[in-house]
């Protein structure tokens, strides 16, 4: 089973139910396409800032190694390791891009594939949306809250670990 995070686009005054078809489901795990073709994958997902940072870092690292006289084989291995890192962190990068674009993470769901995860999420989401009251209850001015529980001291006089006994001086 795969785990997906669900992201809601910036709504403004729009109804969340109307924007449900635009929800983004981001699968957690390794992304083969981000590993094989990082820049096109970032363009496909409209991750402009991530693409800019990736290109700047890749060019900077390659140029620094080239002018330092590092053998070409090492440069290729470093590039391959960078691609593996992008493939591993692809979902994190996508979540970062969505968060910086104003999208809100509204849930986590698991499923055998994306379609199954969408069905599970929307079944639970619609159930909770219909169970919510139309207007949230406002707290009353005379609401009394219980006092916080008193801190309990251990019944045993011994303290476990490297600390001295309670009440003993330094």
Phi and psi in degrees as a GROMACS rama.xvg file:
@    title "Ramachandran Plot"
@    xaxis  label "Phi"
@    yaxis  label "Psi"
@TYPE xy
-100.953  153.204  UNK-2
-110.291  134.386  UNK-3
-123.494  143.52  UNK-4
-100.761  143.544  UNK-5
-109.388  128.766  UNK-6
-121.589  135.828  UNK-7
-103.521  133.626  UNK-8
-68.2484  160.759  UNK-9
-60.278  126.092  UNK-10
-95.7831  -36.5119  UNK-11
70.4987  -120.158  UNK-12
-102.917  7.03859  UNK-13
-73.1938  158.106  UNK-14
-78.1003  130.118  UNK-15
-60.1525  -30.8581  UNK-16
-66.6473  -35.3246  UNK-17
-71.0282  -30.0796  UNK-18
-91.2054  6.61718  UNK-19
-62.7831  -29.8107  UNK-20
-71.493  -14.1606  UNK-21
-97.4073  1.60724  UNK-22
-58.6138  143.27  UNK-23
-104.796  130.468  UNK-24
-108.539  114.89  UNK-25
-107.468  116.396  UNK-26
-77.4167  135.481  UNK-27
-86.0473  131.748  UNK-28
135.914  -175.544  UNK-29
-70.1192  136.305  UNK-30
-109.828  113.265  UNK-31
-62.8439  -42.8794  UNK-32
-69.5473  -32.0884  UNK-33
-68.9875  -31.8956  UNK-34
-71.136  -46.227  UNK-35
-74.3103  -44.7418  UNK-36
-138.86  80.7032  UNK-37
-63.3194  -49.5396  UNK-38
-63.4578  -48.6734  UNK-39
-62.3422  -34.9455  UNK-40
-63.4691  -41.8526  UNK-41
-67.1087  -37.9787  UNK-42
-64.9568  -40.8834  UNK-43
-59.9332  -38.6311  UNK-44
-93.5316  8.32753  UNK-45
57.3084  46.1406  UNK-46
-101.692  71.3803  UNK-47
-64.7817  -47.3699  UNK-48
-65.3726  -42.4543  UNK-49
-63.6093  -40.9699  UNK-50
-63.439  -43.1937  UNK-51
-61.2711  -45.3026  UNK-52
-65.9657  -40.9173  UNK-53
-62.0141  -48.0055  UNK-54
-63.9581  -44.0305  UNK-55
-62.736  -43.1535  UNK-56
-67.8155  -43.5366  UNK-57
-64.8402  -45.576  UNK-58
-65.8404  -42.6966  UNK-59
-62.1428  -45.1963  UNK-60
-66.5906  -44.0087  UNK-61
-62.9671  -44.0484  UNK-62
-66.1833  -41.3659  UNK-63
-63.1814  -42.2886  UNK-64
-69.2642  -38.1161  UNK-65
-63.2306  -47.3422  UNK-66
-75.2009  -16.5498  UNK-67
-84.1438  -5.51901  UNK-68
83.1009  21.3327  UNK-69
-70.8185  136.328  UNK-70
-59.3286  150.202  UNK-71
-59.8131  -35.4961  UNK-72
-61.3962  -39.7225  UNK-73
-68.2889  -38.9403  UNK-74
-61.6915  -40.8023  UNK-75
-66.5195  -42.2238  UNK-76
-63.0336  -41.8607  UNK-77
-64.0746  -40.3414  UNK-78
-63.064  -39.8038  UNK-79
-65.5487  -41.8812  UNK-80
-64.8691  -36.0082  UNK-81
-63.417  -39.3908  UNK-82
-65.983  -39.2995  UNK-83
-62.0716  -43.2622  UNK-84
-61.3706  -42.2646  UNK-85
-63.4323  -41.439  UNK-86
-63.2668  -38.6943  UNK-87
-70.9963  -41.5508  UNK-88
-95.1269  12.9805  UNK-89
-58.8153  -44.1041  UNK-90
-67.1143  -35.9806  UNK-91
-66.719  -41.3821  UNK-92
-64.0469  -39.0587  UNK-93
-67.6542  -40.3084  UNK-94
-63.3635  -40.0021  UNK-95
-60.1238  -44.6426  UNK-96
-64.2467  -40.5383  UNK-97
-66.3615  -42.9897  UNK-98
-62.7043  -42.1711  UNK-99
-71.5013  -18.9418  UNK-100
-87.7764  4.32358  UNK-101
91.8377  4.57228  UNK-102
-74.1285  148.451  UNK-103
-113.007  130.955  UNK-104
-77.3775  121.288  UNK-105
-115.164  -3.24749  UNK-106
178.577  169.873  UNK-107
-130.687  135.809  UNK-108
-144.603  152.453  UNK-109
-118.899  155.163  UNK-110
-169.965  164.765  UNK-111
-67.6336  -35.5195  UNK-112
-146.587  -177.324  UNK-113
-64.0495  -40.275  UNK-114
-61.5121  -44.5057  UNK-115
-62.7363  -41.5543  UNK-116
-64.5072  -40.4564  UNK-117
-62.4133  -44.4228  UNK-118
-61.7655  -44.8407  UNK-119
-62.736  -44.6379  UNK-120
-63.4032  -49.3847  UNK-121
-68.8093  -30.873  UNK-122
-63.185  -46.851  UNK-123
-70.0604  -38.6401  UNK-124
-67.2084  -43.0095  UNK-125
-67.9409  -34.5773  UNK-126
-63.7578  -44.635  UNK-127
-74.1605  -31.7672  UNK-128
-68.2075  -35.2337  UNK-129
-78.614  -20.8569  UNK-130
-85.5592  -15.6865  UNK-131
-72.9844  143.691  UNK-132
-69.1697  154.974  UNK-133
-63.8647  -37.9844  UNK-134
-129.757  129.293  UNK-135
-65.3924  143.171  UNK-136
-70.8444  136.212  UNK-137
-90.1254  140.356  UNK-138
-67.976  141.2  UNK-139
-80.22  157.393  UNK-140
-70.5521  -27.5166  UNK-141
-99.7657  22.8406  UNK-142
-66.705  133.374  UNK-143
-109.895  135.039  UNK-144
-108.981  144.409  UNK-145
-68.1186  150.919  UNK-146
-69.1687  146.825  UNK-147
-64.8367  149.179  UNK-148
-64.8767  143.759  UNK-149
-70.5014  145.577  UNK-150
-66.4222  132.935  UNK-151
-96.9569  133.656  UNK-152
-91.8532  146.608  UNK-153
-62.9837  142.965  UNK-154
-71.7465  -27.9281  UNK-155
-83.2951  139.369  UNK-156
-74.8674  -14.3892  UNK-157
-82.8268  147.188  UNK-158
-114.508  134.437  UNK-159
-86.1124  136.494  UNK-160
111.846  -154.132  UNK-161
-94.1456  10.1529  UNK-162
-90.9009  151.58  UNK-163
-72.8821  172.384  UNK-164
-67.2887  149.565  UNK-165
-59.4985  136.091  UNK-166
86.8451  -11.2148  UNK-167
-77.5848  147.146  UNK-168
-75.9316  170.332  UNK-169
